[in-house]
C-alpha cells in the first residue's frame, strides 16, 4: 500500500485529496467492485483521479465537495474509497 494513500473517510475537514481507488465491498480490490455501487458513485462524480474536499465529518454522513457539488456520503462507503493526500 502506498504510504500516502488513505480512506476518504479519514480526511480532516478542509482537506483535499485525489481519488485513487474505489472498493465498494469491504476488502475488495479495485477489480472486484460491485458494478451497481461503482456506477452510482461515478454518477455522483466520485471517480478515480477526481479531487474531493472534506467539508464536514459530523456524527451523520460525511459532506464532500466534488467539482461544484456537495455530496453527503455514508461513512462506511467513504472508508472504501482510497485517496492520495
N, C-alpha and C positions, 0 to 999 in steps of 0.2 A: 504494500500500500504506500502511495506517495505521502510523505510526511506533511505536505501542505493540504492534503485532501481531508475533508471532514463532512459530517452530515449537515445538511442545510439547517436542521432544527437547532443546531448549537451556535449559530451565528448570534452575535450580540446586536441589539437594536442599533441601527445606523450603519452596520457593517455591510459591505458589498462583496459579492463573490460571483464566480462563473460556474455554471452547472457543468460537471464533469461526467456524471453517470447517474442513471435513474434505475433504481431497483424497486419494482412495485410489489415484490413479495419479500418478506424478511429472509435474508440470507441468499437471495437470488443474485446472480451476476447480471450484467447488462444484457446478455444474450437470452436470459431466462425471464424477462419481464412479462407480465400479464399484458397482452396486447390491448385489451379494452382500457385498462388503467393508464397505460402508457399513452394511448391515443387521447384520452381525456386531459392528461397533464400537458400534452403538446398543444391541444386546443386552448389551454389557459396560457400558453406561451412559455411553459416550463420545459425547455428542451436543451440538449447538450450545446454548450457554447454560449448560452444566453446569460446575461448579467442579471442578478437579482439583488435586491436590498431588503434586509430585515427591518421592518418598521416597528413591530411590536411582538413581544413574546409573553403575553399575559397568561392567565390560567386557562383560557379557551384556545381556539385556533390561533395559529400564527398569522400575522398580517405581513404580506410581502409586497414589494413594488417590482413589477416586471414591465419594462418599457414605461408607458404612461398609465398602466393599470394597477390597481390594488387588488390583491388576491388573498382571501382567507384560506388557509390550508391546515388540515388536521396535523397535529404534532407527530403522530406516528408515521404518517406518509412523508412528512418533511425529513424524518430520520432516515428514510430510504433514498433520499436524493443527495448525492455526494457532490460537493463543490470544492473549487480551488479558491483559497483566500488570496 
